[in-house]
Amino acid sequence: MTEQLISRGEKARAVIFAIVLASLLGGLIYRLYVIQIENHEQHLQTAHKQHRRSKNLKPWRGDIFLRENDKNVLVAGSIGQHSLMVHGRQKNPDDLVKSLTEILKLDGKERSHLRDRLARGRSFWFQRRKVTHTQASALKKGLKKLVAYKVPGKKKPRYKPMLAGFDVVEESARIYPFDSLASHILGLVNGEGKGCSGVEASFNEQLKGLSGLEEFEIDNRRAQLTNLNTVSVPALPGYNLVLTIDRRVQYFVEEALDEAAKHWTPEGISVVAVDPSTGRILAMASRPNFNPEDPGATPMANMRNRVLTDPYEPGSTIKALLTSYVWQLGRGDPKRPMNLPRSLRVKGRRKPILDSHKVRVKDRGTQERDLIIQSSNVGSYLMSLRLNDDEFRSCLKIFGLGARTGVPLSGEAPGNLALTRKLNTGNRAALAQGYGLMVTPLQMVMAYSAIANGGTLFRPRLAYQLIDHEGKVARTFEPRMVARVLSHKVSRDWMSEALAGVVGSRHGTARRCRIKGYSMAGKTGTSKKLVKDGDKRSWHYSPTRTVCSFIGFAPVENPRIAIAVVVNDPNLKHGRVFGGNVAAPIASKVIEQSLQYWRVPRKIEEPKVKGKKVTSATRSGASPSKPKPQTRRRPA
């Protein structure tokens, strides 16, 4: 065979082809190196974004409990509810509006709202977040059901969901088994599950829990691939909060408030009850009220917790604090004789200090305790003269006035003691009668609790325990003492006895509110309201509008409950209004019901024979002589 010779041109072309092929192969290898080695992490993240999705798992919000007979009673809990998340970017918004209208029965206003939100192009929660179970089932069924549609130029049809453009999400919502009970204490939770007011806001970090996370892969149709590289971190439920509020006492307070609000139609009423021995808050309520299930149905002003947010001038209730401090300094005692004229003029004051009646007791004369029992304005001013300026200021501050109490609720007002900065005779006369200073009902009930318990001022305690989702107690809130303000002798032996005379004595200003079988102590207060009329530029005290109050505790020998009642501007249609006939009956009713609930035995009053009490020895021994039957006299 003859060998075929390869020309030089063919060799050159072969070499060139080999070089080009090697260059292409080298470029491909380099490109693969760049993609798979150098930019590996970048492309891996891109793949994750395309095929992996994640969603936050919302935690279950903790429940809130009250106390009743040493047991926890649910007052605010959480349940699952369906909510509608609408996607803003829609090709055919009218179709979506039509579909939702058929299922949710939307009215004209809701349809208009839906179209306006869709026009903005952003996802949003539909305003009707609480979707019923039936409606949610219909929406979910529409999302899953596929319908066929033809594509021009193609034989095979394509499929799309019957409904699209929204998601049905399950969220937690608050429920209230006792409706509006303790609503001002509980507060509200917004649509995002965050506490806005009350203990829901104060303990939001403990109640909300910790969010979880779930990561999963999806296919090209965005369907979740189950059990394929799924990573899930479960959400941790929030702590359950147990309050010190006694549910039964809270009910007694709110029932009495409803009756008083209907009878007196005041601008507002505030009541707070505490355990004087520990500072535990037993009940706290205000009127007007609101329903946390439907907060939008009531004005914003009704959501204000007036026990904390509405300071007032305490009137005569300040006299017990002022007098007990004077006694504590050793500058007086309950039985010391005291001359109390009916009126007294002081320098720098246009009007004299007046008492509505002459303070006197026929059988023993007038003593210092009578200024408390009969609420003498003159006597309170004379007692204040025994204190220098610094001592007068200390008297108010040591009882916690003019400062926040530290209760874990937002919006607490500190009060105002600005008039004490310059204590001339006119200012001292006003302050001694309870004018010129602003206090809150909570401050006053804690101050009177110090008198009831033997002289110890406590910080009000509203939270009792935090309990985790396994039922274990995570934290217990113990009583906290603020200061020792009075001795046991001054508080229990002297001032408590004088305050008991306000209710039990025939000269007392609250004698109409005695409780049969129970001893009660307290002090009434009636102060004119500071107003500003439209036609007057300056503030002035109204001659007809008043603030009536009563602060007391019971039983006197072993106090179980201390209560403050403040009625703002009661109506005059039922006659003249005073603390003794407006506020004191509310307190006595709540105290009697609470003591009965706690099964505190009543004292049996000894019957009288010929003006003398029958002793146990008389009953067990010889029977006394029978009194002559009394004959009824005809009225003149």
C-alpha angles and dihedrals in degrees: 000000000000115000117240111233118225112224123229090245092058091049091051092050091049091051092049092049091049091050092049091047092049090048092051092046091047091050091049091050090049091048091050089049092052093047099042101032113022099033096030096118093046094052091042090057090048090052090049091052091051099045106024129069132183134196134187117246109220114223123235110257115238122253127244121227137190126207127252125166090344091305132110117247120195112239102161122024140160131245133178118262135177119244131187121233110192120201110227100211106078131160092204109025092168090062091053092048090050093049094048092045091057094050102035097033093232119197125221095269093052093047091051091048091050093052092048092052093046090054090062091062097225131115115254143171111257111245092242096066095163101077116179121244092249093051092046090052091052092049093048091047090053091051092053099041114090125210126197124237132179124245116210112251095017129095099205116074123231127225133226134173115276088231125028141160100069144059130221108223128186114228136169121256132190121251126191115206092191097044110221097358110137091353094152090054096045098045126188140299119215127225092271092058096255123134113246103180144358120022088327086072099034093052097029094123092054096041101044098062127202123303121239132214134224124191123189141162126248133199128232090279090055092247116146115251105221122222093004114124091321115169118193131180107188121229117250114230119234126254120273112239121217115197127206090235113120107223095213094049090046089053092049090051095048093045090053090046092053091052093046093046090052093047101041100025092209128178089250144338128211127192130176126174125191140176101250094205095061108013091245112158108231099180140356126181143153138194133253092053137191138212113241089206089065109017093162091068093070132055119264090246090066090062092063115111097225093190087072107021104044114068117192140183105267098214116191094355087080090066095076092055094046095047095045090053091052089051090047090058089053096247097123146354136214096261099045111119114251132188109222115183117196093242135021131187119215132190116264095021122102097201122051122241106260138194120204090228141010110275108226142127116212101210100048110012127240120318134179093261089060091070086065097041095047095029100237116194091193092051093050091053092048090051091051090057088067089068126072120223096270092047091050091054091045090052092062097039096047089061090053099256118148094027136081114263094221096242109161096247128104124240098039112159118219095214124228132270097166093127090064091068090079111034107187121155093269094051092044091053091052094046093048088059093048098259128122096037131083124217137167126237090244092055092051097047091051090050092051089046087062088058091047098049099046103273108312121128112211131194110246110259117210103157117067107175145349113219124190125225091268092059096253120137107246097180139001119203109223126204113273122210116215102186146329102249106167138022121248091248095054096042104038105023101036115021097032089053091049092049089048087058090058087067104024103038122085086230094052123114093228099042092124091066100062117141116223110242096005130087116224132186128195150123131247125218133193119179131173113246121248107231140169115214122206095245094048125071099202133060117255140170113263116232092214108029116080145170112229121198143171129189121185149132140219150248093023095209094051111010115214099168137026119192139187122199122187121182113191115211104338118200118262095217091103095050134266115352126222135157089255097059101030110034103021096062089056091053095045092051093050093045094050093048092046095050090049090049090052089047094238104171118242120236114246109228114228113243117240127233117191091343094309130103118249108238126207090254091056091051094049096042134046114338115249122243112281115251118239113262113259117237120219115243121218114247114257 
